[in-house]
Amino acid sequence: MTEQSKINKDTAKRASLLERADRVFGLDDLGPAKVPSNLPKPSRPVVPPQPVAKQPVAVPASQIPVAAASAQPVPQPASEPQPEPAVALSGPYHDIERWNLKDAGLIVPEDPVTALLEEFRIVKRDIIADARARRDSKQRRILVCSPHQGEGKTFCAINLAIALAAERDVEVLLVDADVIRPSVANRLGLEVQRGLMDALANPSLRPEKLAIQTDIDGLFVLPAGATGPNDAEYLASERTGEILDRLTRGAPNRYVIFDTPPALAASAAAELASHVGQTVLVVRADETSRAALEDAQQLLSACQNIKLLLNATHFSPSGRRFGDYGEREE
């Protein structure tokens, strides 16, 4: 800093020391030196150093912060399997003539409440209670049987089906499994068509497509179909279980009622007893012997829930009388 040239005092006052030095020494041309172009090339390419990967350090679980621990994936519970959709009963449609019901002494849905209807309301309440308590599809399969013929099993099976069909949101499939003397379709005035035994003999037939839809809301009828000498063997086959499972699987509001041959007359009732959850054993008052009742109960013992229905009684031990509350006295 030996330059002694005259300095403009007004300019010097406004300029900084660096600015004044730049004007004197010419600092604008300062910069990195140029690399000579004739330098020798390196013998091998220069590889820049790679960063050293850090090894993970195991940290005890007790020292993991709470926030970090909560970030760990939480195992989700396995999703429950979806229930299978119910098989729709999609057979042909047929009207039931009400005069057929009246002539047979059966319940007529549109008629006023009768003592007969009230009695079967009591029976169906007990059946529904057991089905809902145990939550098993077999409990919604009800076998109606008697020790001997002529004790009213078909009469009771039809009336029970009509009474059950009156429940809201309930389907009832009445199956004529009396392969010896089928009569359900005739009593209801239905044309005899293919039914249970046809489905058992021919695996290509779907039983739900043989169930007749009636004009009684919620009531379907599966006729016995073509019967033959090998019916007992068909009923004892695995095909029977497959058909019944198909008819009740995924349908918690569907009840299947079987009218079977008398227990002491044929083996069909005993074969079907292992596929149902409830049995209604119909006995006729003053006619069915105690020995016959005990023998029938033994044959149907594959079903653990057997109910006794006393038919054709002419008295009530409690003095109870149904159906006359709404009657008008003259």
C-alpha positions as CSV (number, residue, x, y, z in Angstrom):
1,M,0.0,0.0,0.0
2,T,2.7,2.5,-1.0
3,E,0.8,4.1,-3.9
4,Q,0.9,7.8,-3.1
5,S,-1.4,9.0,-5.9
6,K,-3.9,11.6,-4.9
7,I,-7.1,10.2,-3.5
8,N,-10.4,12.0,-4.0
9,K,-11.5,12.6,-0.5
10,D,-15.2,12.8,-1.4
11,T,-15.0,9.4,-3.2
12,A,-12.8,7.8,-0.4
13,K,-15.4,8.7,2.2
14,R,-18.0,6.8,0.3
15,A,-15.9,3.8,-0.8
16,S,-14.9,0.9,1.5
17,L,-11.3,-0.2,1.9
18,L,-11.9,-3.3,-0.3
19,E,-13.4,-1.2,-3.1
20,R,-10.4,1.2,-2.9
21,A,-8.0,-1.7,-3.1
22,D,-9.8,-3.1,-6.1
23,R,-9.4,0.2,-8.0
24,V,-5.7,0.2,-7.2
25,F,-4.6,-3.4,-7.7
26,G,-7.2,-4.7,-10.2
27,L,-8.7,-7.6,-8.2
28,D,-11.4,-8.2,-10.9
29,D,-9.0,-10.5,-12.9
30,L,-8.3,-12.8,-9.9
31,G,-9.5,-16.5,-10.3
32,P,-8.4,-20.1,-10.4
33,A,-5.3,-20.8,-12.6
34,K,-6.0,-22.5,-15.9
35,V,-5.1,-26.2,-16.2
36,P,-2.4,-26.8,-18.9
37,S,-3.7,-28.9,-21.9
38,N,-0.5,-30.9,-22.2
39,L,-0.6,-32.8,-18.9
40,P,0.0,-36.6,-19.1
41,K,-3.2,-38.8,-18.8
42,P,-3.5,-41.0,-15.7
43,S,-2.7,-44.7,-16.2
44,R,-6.1,-45.9,-14.8
45,P,-9.4,-44.1,-14.1
46,V,-9.7,-42.5,-10.7
47,V,-12.6,-44.0,-8.7
48,P,-14.1,-41.7,-6.1
49,P,-14.2,-43.3,-2.7
50,Q,-17.4,-45.0,-1.8
51,P,-19.2,-44.3,1.5
52,V,-18.9,-47.1,4.1
53,A,-22.3,-48.7,4.9
54,K,-23.2,-48.6,8.5
55,Q,-23.9,-52.0,10.1
56,P,-27.3,-52.2,11.9
57,V,-27.1,-52.3,15.6
58,A,-29.5,-54.5,17.6
59,V,-31.5,-52.5,20.1
60,P,-33.2,-54.3,23.0
61,A,-37.0,-54.2,22.8
62,S,-37.1,-52.5,26.2
63,Q,-35.2,-49.5,24.7
64,I,-37.4,-49.0,21.7
65,P,-39.4,-45.7,22.1
66,V,-43.1,-46.0,22.4
67,A,-43.7,-44.2,19.2
68,A,-41.5,-46.5,17.3
69,A,-43.0,-49.6,18.8
70,S,-46.5,-48.5,17.9
71,A,-45.4,-48.1,14.3
72,Q,-44.9,-51.8,14.0
73,P,-47.6,-53.6,11.9
74,V,-50.3,-55.1,14.0
75,P,-51.5,-58.6,12.8
76,Q,-55.1,-58.5,11.7
77,P,-57.5,-61.2,12.7
78,A,-58.4,-63.6,10.0
79,S,-61.6,-62.7,8.3
80,E,-64.6,-65.0,9.0
81,P,-65.8,-67.0,6.1
82,Q,-68.9,-65.6,4.5
83,P,-72.0,-67.8,4.8
84,E,-73.2,-69.5,1.6
85,P,-76.3,-68.0,0.0
86,A,-79.5,-69.9,0.5
87,V,-80.7,-72.2,-2.3
88,A,-84.0,-70.7,-3.6
89,L,-87.0,-73.0,-3.8
90,S,-87.9,-72.5,-7.5
91,G,-90.3,-75.3,-8.5
92,P,-93.6,-74.9,-10.3
93,Y,-96.5,-72.7,-8.9
94,H,-99.8,-74.3,-7.9
95,D,-102.9,-73.0,-6.1
96,I,-104.4,-74.9,-3.2
97,E,-108.1,-75.0,-3.2
98,R,-109.5,-73.9,0.2
99,W,-112.4,-76.3,0.0
100,N,-109.9,-79.1,-0.1
101,L,-108.5,-77.9,3.2
102,K,-112.0,-77.6,4.7
103,D,-113.1,-81.0,3.6
104,A,-110.0,-82.6,5.1
105,G,-110.5,-80.7,8.4
106,L,-107.3,-78.8,7.9
107,I,-106.4,-75.3,8.9
108,V,-107.6,-72.7,6.4
109,P,-105.2,-69.7,6.5
110,E,-107.8,-67.0,5.7
111,D,-110.5,-68.4,8.1
112,P,-111.1,-67.1,11.6
113,V,-109.0,-68.5,14.4
114,T,-110.2,-72.0,15.4
115,A,-109.3,-74.3,18.3
116,L,-107.3,-76.4,15.9
117,L,-105.2,-73.5,14.8
118,E,-104.5,-72.5,18.5
119,E,-103.4,-76.0,19.3
120,F,-100.9,-76.1,16.5
121,R,-99.7,-72.6,17.4
122,I,-98.7,-74.1,20.7
123,V,-96.9,-77.0,18.9
124,K,-95.0,-74.7,16.5
125,R,-93.9,-72.3,19.3
126,D,-92.1,-75.2,21.0
127,I,-90.5,-76.2,17.8
128,I,-89.4,-72.6,16.9
129,A,-88.0,-72.1,20.4
130,D,-85.8,-75.2,20.2
131,A,-84.6,-74.3,16.7
132,R,-83.6,-70.8,17.8
133,A,-82.0,-71.9,21.0
134,R,-79.7,-74.5,19.4
135,R,-78.9,-72.6,16.2
136,D,-78.3,-75.7,14.2
137,S,-79.7,-76.3,10.7
138,K,-80.8,-79.8,11.8
139,Q,-83.1,-78.3,14.4
140,R,-85.1,-76.8,11.5
141,R,-85.7,-80.2,10.1
142,I,-88.8,-81.8,11.8
143,L,-89.9,-85.4,11.3
144,V,-93.6,-86.1,11.9
145,C,-94.2,-89.8,12.5
146,S,-96.5,-92.2,14.3
147,P,-96.1,-95.8,15.6
148,H,-99.0,-97.2,13.4
149,Q,-101.1,-96.0,10.5
150,G,-104.3,-94.2,11.1
151,E,-103.0,-92.1,14.0
152,G,-103.1,-88.8,12.2
153,K,-99.4,-88.1,11.3
154,T,-100.2,-86.7,7.8
155,F,-103.0,-84.6,9.3
156,C,-100.6,-83.2,11.9
157,A,-97.8,-82.7,9.4
158,I,-99.9,-80.6,7.1
159,N,-101.4,-78.5,9.8
160,L,-98.0,-77.9,11.4
161,A,-96.7,-76.7,8.1
162,I,-99.6,-74.3,7.5
163,A,-99.2,-72.9,11.0
164,L,-95.5,-72.5,10.7
165,A,-95.9,-70.7,7.3
166,A,-98.0,-68.1,9.0
167,E,-94.9,-66.8,10.8
168,R,-93.4,-63.7,9.4
169,D,-90.3,-64.1,7.2
170,V,-90.5,-67.9,7.4
171,E,-90.4,-70.5,4.6
172,V,-91.8,-74.0,5.2
173,L,-91.0,-76.9,2.9
174,L,-93.4,-79.8,3.5
175,V,-91.8,-83.1,2.2
176,D,-93.9,-86.1,1.6
177,A,-91.4,-88.8,2.7
178,D,-94.1,-91.5,3.1
179,V,-92.7,-93.7,0.3
180,I,-95.2,-96.4,1.0
181,R,-98.5,-94.4,0.9
182,P,-97.7,-90.8,-0.2
183,S,-100.8,-88.6,0.3
184,V,-99.7,-85.0,1.0
185,A,-100.1,-83.8,-2.6
186,N,-103.6,-85.5,-3.0
187,R,-104.9,-84.0,0.3
188,L,-103.8,-80.5,-0.9
189,G,-105.2,-81.0,-4.3
190,L,-101.8,-80.8,-6.0
191,E,-100.9,-82.7,-9.2
192,V,-98.6,-85.5,-8.5
193,Q,-95.1,-84.6,-9.9
194,R,-91.5,-85.5,-9.5
195,G,-90.2,-85.2,-6.0
196,L,-87.9,-86.5,-3.3
197,M,-87.3,-90.0,-4.5
198,D,-86.6,-88.8,-8.1
199,A,-83.9,-86.4,-6.7
200,L,-82.4,-89.3,-4.7
201,A,-82.3,-91.6,-7.7
202,N,-81.0,-89.0,-10.2
203,P,-78.2,-86.8,-9.0
204,S,-78.7,-84.4,-11.9
205,L,-82.1,-83.4,-10.5
206,R,-82.0,-80.4,-8.1
207,P,-84.5,-80.9,-5.2
208,E,-85.2,-77.1,-5.0
209,K,-86.5,-77.1,-8.5
210,L,-89.0,-79.8,-7.6
211,A,-90.5,-78.0,-4.7
212,I,-94.0,-76.7,-5.6
213,Q,-94.7,-73.1,-4.6
214,T,-98.2,-72.7,-3.3
215,D,-100.5,-69.7,-3.0
216,I,-100.2,-70.0,0.8
217,D,-97.5,-67.5,1.6
218,G,-94.3,-69.2,2.6
219,L,-95.5,-72.8,2.0
220,F,-93.7,-75.1,-0.4
221,V,-94.4,-78.8,-1.0
222,L,-92.0,-81.5,-2.2
223,P,-94.0,-84.6,-3.3
224,A,-92.7,-88.1,-2.8
225,G,-92.2,-88.6,-6.5
226,A,-91.8,-92.0,-8.1
227,T,-91.5,-94.7,-5.4
228,G,-90.1,-98.2,-5.8
229,P,-88.7,-101.2,-4.0
230,N,-85.3,-99.6,-3.3
231,D,-86.6,-96.5,-1.6
232,A,-85.2,-97.6,1.8
233,E,-81.7,-97.9,0.3
234,Y,-82.0,-94.5,-1.4
235,L,-83.0,-92.9,1.9
236,A,-80.0,-94.6,3.7
237,S,-77.5,-93.3,1.1
238,E,-75.2,-90.3,1.5
239,R,-77.3,-88.5,-1.2
240,T,-80.1,-88.0,1.4
241,G,-77.8,-86.0,3.7
242,E,-76.5,-83.9,0.7
243,I,-80.0,-83.0,-0.4
244,L,-81.2,-82.0,3.1
245,D,-78.0,-80.0,3.7
246,R,-78.6,-78.2,0.4
247,L,-82.2,-77.4,1.3
248,T,-81.4,-75.8,4.7
249,R,-77.8,-74.5,4.3
250,G,-77.7,-70.7,4.4
251,A,-81.5,-70.4,5.1
252,P,-81.9,-69.7,8.8
253,N,-85.6,-69.0,8.4
254,R,-86.5,-72.2,6.4
255,Y,-88.1,-75.2,8.1
256,V,-88.4,-78.6,6.5
257,I,-91.2,-80.9,7.7
258,F,-91.2,-84.6,6.8
259,D,-94.3,-86.8,6.7
260,T,-92.9,-90.3,7.0
261,P,-94.3,-93.8,7.0
262,P,-95.3,-95.2,10.5
263,A,-92.2,-96.1,12.5
264,L,-93.3,-99.7,13.1
265,A,-94.4,-100.2,9.5
266,A,-91.2,-99.2,7.5
267,S,-87.6,-98.2,8.0
268,A,-87.9,-94.8,6.2
269,A,-88.7,-93.0,9.4
270,A,-85.7,-94.5,11.3
271,E,-83.4,-93.6,8.4
272,L,-84.5,-90.0,8.3
273,A,-84.4,-89.6,12.1
274,S,-80.6,-89.2,11.9
275,H,-80.9,-86.2,9.5
276,V,-83.4,-84.2,11.7
277,G,-83.1,-82.3,14.9
278,Q,-86.7,-82.6,16.1
279,T,-89.3,-85.4,15.9
280,V,-93.0,-85.1,16.5
281,L,-94.3,-88.5,17.4
282,V,-98.1,-88.6,16.9
283,V,-100.1,-91.0,19.0
284,R,-103.9,-91.4,19.0
285,A,-105.7,-91.0,22.3
286,D,-107.1,-94.2,23.7
287,E,-105.7,-96.3,20.8
288,T,-101.9,-96.2,20.7
289,S,-100.5,-98.7,23.2
290,R,-97.6,-97.9,25.5
291,A,-95.6,-100.7,24.0
292,A,-96.0,-99.3,20.5
293,L,-95.0,-95.9,21.7
294,E,-91.9,-97.2,23.4
295,D,-90.9,-99.3,20.3
296,A,-91.4,-96.3,18.0
297,Q,-89.3,-94.1,20.3
298,Q,-86.5,-96.6,20.3
299,L,-86.5,-96.8,16.4
300,L,-86.4,-93.0,16.2
301,S,-83.6,-92.6,18.8
302,A,-81.2,-91.3,16.3
303,C,-83.0,-88.0,16.9
304,Q,-82.2,-86.7,20.4
305,N,-85.3,-84.4,20.6
306,I,-88.5,-86.4,20.4
307,K,-91.8,-84.6,21.2
308,L,-95.1,-86.4,21.9
309,L,-98.3,-85.1,20.3
310,L,-101.5,-86.6,21.5
311,N,-104.1,-86.6,18.7
312,A,-107.9,-86.9,18.7
313,T,-108.4,-86.0,22.4
314,H,-111.9,-85.2,23.6
315,F,-111.0,-83.5,26.9
316,S,-108.5,-81.1,28.4
317,P,-107.2,-81.9,31.9
318,S,-106.8,-78.1,32.5
319,G,-110.3,-77.2,31.3
320,R,-108.7,-75.2,28.5
321,R,-110.8,-74.4,25.5
322,F,-109.5,-72.6,22.4
323,G,-111.3,-70.7,19.7
324,D,-114.4,-69.4,21.5
325,Y,-113.2,-66.1,22.9
326,G,-114.4,-64.2,19.8
327,E,-117.7,-66.0,19.5
328,R,-120.8,-64.0,20.2
329,E,-123.3,-65.3,22.7
330,E,-126.9,-65.2,21.7
